[in-house]
Amino acid sequence: MEDFNNSMMNPVEHQLTTPYTPQQNGVSERRNMSIMEMTRCMLHEKELPKKLWAEAANTSVYLLNKMPTRALQKKNFV
């Protein structure tokens, strides 16, 4: 209940963006580029067929989610 009360004190700010403008999605665009580059590198390095693209992309996302980031350096995890 305390978490709910805290969330009500700091509501999420709603921000509108123009449709089909990747310039406004800088962080997500960089993340997508990292996923694509990592996927291409894995397939090329091990000379794997393109039919394994989806599995390589899933692996890239998994690995990137496990890597530390600057945004989370100051967070303490229990």
N, C-alpha and C positions, 0 to 999 in steps of 0.2 A: 504494500500500500504506500509505503514511503517513496518508492521509486516512481509510482504513478503521480504522487503529489509533486515530486521534483520535476517530472517531465511537464506537468501543467504550468509550472513556474517559468520554464524556458521552452516555449513552443517552437516548433520548426518554422523558419521563415520561408514563406512561399515566394519564389522568384520565377518570373515569366521569361521565356526566351523565344526568339524567333525560330519558327520551324525551318529545318534543313540548313542550319548554319553551324557547321562543325567548329567555326572559330570560337563560338561561345562554350564549347565543350572541351576546353584545352586538356584537362586532366584525363578525361575518358579517351580522348583522341590519342594522347601519348601512351596510355595504357594499351589501347588497341594496337598501336604501332609496335610496342614492345612484344605483345603476344605474336603478332604476325612475323616479326623479325626472328624471334626465338623459334617459332615453328619452322620457318624456312631453313634456319641454320641446322636444326636437328635433322630434318629430312635430307639436307644436302650433305652434312658431315657423315652420316651413316649410309648414304646412298639408298635411301628408302623410297619406295614407290609413292606416287601422289595419292593413292587410295588410302594411305595411312594418315592423311592430312588431319582429319577430325581427331584421331587419337593423339597425334602430336600436339595439336592445339589444346586439347584437354590437359595434356601433360604440362604444357607451357603455363597454362592458367594455374594449375595446381602448384607448380614450382614458384611462380611469381607471388602467389598468395602466401607461401611459406617464408619468403624472403623478408628480412626486416626493411622498413622504409623510414624515411626521415619523419614522416607524419606520426609514426608510432614510437619513436625513440624515447619520448618523454612519458609514455604511458606505462603504468605498472600493471602487470597481469598477475592474477591470483591463481 
